[in-house]
Amino acid sequence: MDQARIEHFFTTLGTVTSGAREVGSRLALELGSDLNLLDLMRTDELGLSRLLAMLIDPNGAHGQGSVFLALFLDACGFDRMASDASEAVRVECEVSLGGEAGRIDILINLPGGRVIGIENKPYALEGDAQLARYAKSLDESYGPGAHLVFVPGWSDTACTITPEEIKRFDSDGRRYRVLPWNGGDVHGVIAWLRRCEKMARAPKVRHLLADFADWAEGRFTMLDDKGTDV
């Protein structure tokens, strides 16, 4: 390539780069395209659990009723469990399961004595026998109405509950689920958030869900199978 062509290439590249910056600045001015609400919020395990609980709760601040809960139950492969009876649903965070079981991140109380315990582990591994303790305690307290969902950041299995313990808790394969944050386009928390975004009627809620999904997609695709940044 001769000198004239080299100079032309870099001149053109500079023009394109300058134009891209100008377009980016205009989008930021008109649309706030550089702003993601999740960058300004608490995104540790507790913060994410509280945001998930608010969205799942039919009486949550999102104001969209039971639609997000219904989509969550679908994502887990659970039946609707009378989720449309919003007034009868109670969603709590950091709930003590009693004894040595410890606290579970989210507990959903549904009509008919059914409950769903959700353990959110976006970054860290589980504690000693954590999922096994939760399964045992939920089963003892709620019997066949107990369900358990494990939400890891980067894996599709839990390391603190054995197949035998899962079978004892979930003999018919309907009460225990793993719903990873990044489970692809169909399965997982991010996919659920995208479906919620499509169903939300309030623009403010759609923006929150879009930001949440974008943030989670960027964060959890940066983790390897050990949960460390790659």
Order of alpha helices (4+ residues) and beta strands (2+ residues): alpha-alpha-alpha-beta-beta-beta-alpha-beta-alpha-beta-alpha-alpha
